[in-house]
Amino acid sequence: MTTKTKTPPVSFPSRVIALGAMFYLLLAGSASAGDRAHELRWLQPDPQEVSGFDVYLSLEPNSASIGIDIGMVTADSDDVHKYSVEGLDDFTDYYVVMTAYNFNSGLRQESGFSNQLMIPAVDLCIPTNCDDGNPCTVDTCTASGCTNVMDSTIDGCGDGSGGDGNPDPDCLTHSDCGDDGNVCNGTPQCLDGSCMPGQELVCAESTECTISFCDIAGGCQSVNVSDGTGCSAGSCQHGSCVSDETGGDNASFGVTAITGISNGGTFSGQLDIRAMADSGTDSVKFFLNGAPFRIENTAPYSFNGDSGGNVRLWDTTTKSNGTYSIKAVGYDAADAAGQTGTSVTITFEINNSPASEDEDPDDGGSSGLGVHTLTGVSSGDVVSGQIDVRALVGEGTMSVRFRLDGKSHRIENSAPFTFNGDKNGEVNLFDTNSLSNGTHKIKATGYELKRGKGQQGTSVEIVFTVQN
């Protein structure tokens, strides 16, 4: 359940929610592992400023990992707010904090964290989980937790002879097998008392413009061949084979990629489109459907411009649905002057059509419990900046659980089912700057009940690349 820690917001007044000593935690009951529930209670002195609450669960103290938007919770006659956290594992300690939020001019503002409370495990250990992997210990689950006691009477676990004529094992743990200092050979493993060679690293194959190899200390490495080296399409420049007709001697500057959209993709809403350029590039000229659209003289080279580095998103709803192309060309001087460098062209579709009369706008016109489509990003896309990711669901779907890189990210209980939440349909865009550059994965799963409960429906998973 561990996910990225959320940094507490500071713009929302801390007086909006007061948890401190007025925050009580009660055991609501436990039927079996994975079916435990705890009831949170709190007082909130100024309800006029609060639009809802977020609950954060973590497996570590002093952190806030899994965020659940529980919306506005009405207090009872004693001014006590109550919410039940369900589906907790009997064998796990949880740490809980809460925040309150409101909306100011359409912007979601969130309070600082409350005090943190611990929900202790019901049982301290599971017998099958007490195995420490050491063949010479007796592993037991007791009332105080797991114990692992050395037993010299076990075959091969004595002082040399084992006490029974059997030799001691060559190793008890992986660290007993040592290391030859060459990461390319992998790390030796202790298996059934014997040291086995590690698994050798398999590095990517070299290309006509790169050389791949395994370094003793650094592992897999790749270096570019010298710029100008001949290749199948022309000559190598910065590790890529480029045509001499589009780059040639000027390939040290120019556009290398366009992020935010992809060839053949279908997009809607607001897009953060940028050109990635070589270090020698001093300006980028954008074309939309062959017509000049904009010139950018400084990075980030945003298709719709920026203000002090803050990108202005391009609103596709200003265009009719259909096929479009964006071309970005790099130059070695400002204002698209000087020599022309490399360019990149992307052809894509815009589709902002509303659901037809025969379709339910909440489910994207698809039937069947679960998620059928993710919009805003597609598998194979290269994205940057802020993105609007939503799940289109089938009939009977009451909630959607989003996962990011295999870890729970958010549960949405009403349409539009947005990856980063919304207020009355006003979407909170997801900032990809919060992720490292590289490959990431989003998975969305539909459920028949609120909060990701009940029967699980279909899921959609996409793999994309972040490049900021």
C-alpha positions, 0 to 999 in steps of 0.5 A, a space after each residue: 500500500 505504500 505510495 508517494 508521500 503527499 506534501 501538506 498544503 499550506 494555503 488553507 487555514 489550519 483552523 478549518 479542521 481541529 483533530 488533536 485531542 478531539 480525534 477519537 478512533 474506535 474499533 468497529 469490528 473484524 470478521 477476517 483478514 482484509 475485512 477489518 474496519 475502524 471508525 474515525 471521529 473528529 470535531 470541526 469548529 468552522 463547517 462553513 469553510 469546509 467542502 469535504 475531507 481527505 483521509 490518508 493511510 500509510 504503513 509508515 509513521 509521519 507520512 501520508 500515502 493513500 489518499 481517499 476523498 470522502 467528500 463532505 461528512 455531516 456531523 451528528 447531534 453532538 457535532 461529531 463527524 464519523 467515517 469508517 475506514 474499511 478493508 484493513 488487513 488484520 496483520 498490518 499497522 496503519 497510520 492515519 491523518 486527515 485534511 479538510 478542503 474547500 474551493 476558492 474561485 474554483 481552486 481546490 485548497 487543502 488544509 495541513 495534516 491533522 495529528 497522526 493516529 495509529 490503527 494497530 494490527 489485530 494479530 502480530 504475525 501469520 505463521 506462514 510469514 515467520 520463515 526467515 529463509 534460514 534452514 538452521 532456525 526454528 520459526 514460530 508465531 507466538 503471542 508476541 510475534 515471530 521468533 527465529 531460534 537457531 537449532 544446532 541439532 538440525 542437519 548441517 547446522 552444527 559446529 563443523 560436523 553437524 553432530 550427525 555426520 552431515 557437513 555444515 552448509 556452505 552458506 546460511 545467507 546470501 551475504 555468506 557467498 561474498 561478491 567478486 566486485 563485478 556487478 556484471 556477474 550478478 550477486 551470488 545467491 545462497 540456495 539450499 546451503 550452497 552458493 550459486 552464481 548470480 544472474 549476469 546482467 543483460 544489456 541492450 544491444 548496440 545500434 549503428 550509432 551507439 555502443 552498449 557494454 557492461 561496466 564492472 562498477 557501473 553496470 550496463 552503459 551506452 555511449 554514442 559514436 562520434 557525430 558524423 559517423 555514417 549510418 543507414 539513413 545518413 550520419 549519426 548525431 547524438 546517438 541517433 541516425 538522421 538523414 543528411 537532407 534534414 539535419 546533416 552538418 546542422 544536426 547539433 541543433 533542431 527538434 528531437 521530439 514532440 511531447 504531449 501528443 503521439 502519432 495516430 492518437 486521439 485527444 480532447 480537452 486541454 493539451 500540454 504540447 512541447 518540442 524537445 530540442 538539442 542544446 544548440 537550438 535558439 528558436 522553434 517554429 510551430 506549424 498547425 496543418 501546414 500553416 505557421 502557428 507560433 515561434 518560441 525563442 526559449 525553453 520550454 518550447 511550448 506549442 501554445 506559449 508560456 509565461 515565465 516557464 508556466 506553460 499555457 495549455 492548448 484547448 482543443 475544443 476551439 477546433 472542430 473534430 478531425 485530423 490535425 498535424 503539428 510540425 516543429 522546426 528548430 533554428 540556430 538563431 532567434 525568431 526562426 532565423 539562421 540555419 534550419 535544423 531537424 524537425 518533427 511532425 505528429 499527425 493526430 485526431 481531435 475528438 471532443 464529441 459529446 455522448 449521443 442520445 443513446 449513450 450515457 455520458 457517465 460511461 462513455 457509451 459502453 455497457 458492462 461493469 468496469 472501465 472501458 477506456 482511459 482518455 488524455 493519454 495513450 499507451 506509448 505516448 510521451 507526455 510532459 507538464 499537466 495532463 487530464 486523465 479520465 476513465 470511461 466506464 460501463 453501466 452499473 459502475 459506481 467507483 473507479 480505483 486508479 493505480 500509478 506504477 502498481 501503487 494505489 493512487 486514488 478512488 473516485 466515486 462519481 463521474 467524471 472519474 478523473 485520475 487526479 480528482 475534481 469538484 463538480 466536474 471541474 477536473 484537477 489536472 495531474 502534474 507529471 513533474 511530480 514523476 521522474 522522467 521515464 516509463 510509468 503505468 496507470 491502471 483503472 478498475 471499475 467496481 459496482 459499489 462506492 469506494 472500490 467495493 463490491 464486484 470488480 469489473 474490467 480494467 484498463 492499463 496504459 504505459 507511457 513515458 514522462 519527459 519533462 
